[in-house]
Amino acid sequence: MHLIGYLSANEENKLTVIEKKKDRCKEVSNKYDAVILNEDGSKHQIMKEADASQADLVVVATDDDRVNINTSRQAKKDFGVPRVIAVANSPKNKERLKEAGADVVICPVDLALRDFENVLSKDRSITLMYRTDPDLRVAETTIPMNASIIGKKIHEIEIPEKCRITLVTRNNEFVFPDSDAELLSGDRVILMGDASSVQKTVELLRNAELA
């Protein structure tokens, strides 16, 4: 429902919502300016009636991954939709959705794990983005007052090969650091790399605090 609201905020977007449940159709019709079909969106004929071949974007977000896989395949291969976004209710179906034609796969379980990780981090780092395929994590950490790397240049720190410091915020201003940039107490650092390398870098940047 929030996604429909986001897309409908742009008056240039023409929305068609296909929903099997009548109560949801009524709720959408009361709130948003959209064409609503109280039908099964996984059926080829319904996609045709919705003029899917003219769509710039199709979002597939049912609670049944089998339906999402089938609908994604039809949208991409039968109707040539240039961009398909699909929900994977189970992480094991992410790859199947991509093979079916989904350009972007969103997995609520992954998002929940990211939030859980942030809670467990106890302010050592915050995960801003996490993907399993490819293995990619973007995280933020703050350099503590007693960190041993304070005053060192980035090239003097043994950061894992598959991790990069991409942004440093200091005194409410951000910079894109080069290898000669020094890290100071209180710096907020954005890291990007595979999950393991990012975690090792967080521990490295805060090692005095963790000792």
Sequence and secondary structure as in RCSB ss.txt:
>XXXX:A:sequence
MHLIGYLSANEENKLTVIEKKKDRCKEVSNKYDAVILNEDGSKHQIMKEADASQADLVVVATDDDRVNINTSRQA
KKDFGVPRVIAVANSPKNKERLKEAGADVVICPVDLALRDFENVLSKDRSITLMYRTDPDLRVAETTIPMNASII
GKKIHEIEIPEKCRITLVTRNNEFVFPDSDAELLSGDRVILMGDASSVQKTVELLRNAELA
>XXXX:A:secstr
 HHHHHHHTSTT   EEE S HHHHHHHHHH   EEE S TTSHHHHHHTTGGG SEEEE  S HHHHHHHHHII
IIIS  SEEEEE SSGGGHHHHHHHT SEEE HHHHHHHHHHHHHTTTS EEEEEEETTEEEEEEEE  TT TTT
T BGGGS   TTEEEEEEEETTEEE   TT B  TT EEEEEE HHHHHHHHHHHTHHHH 
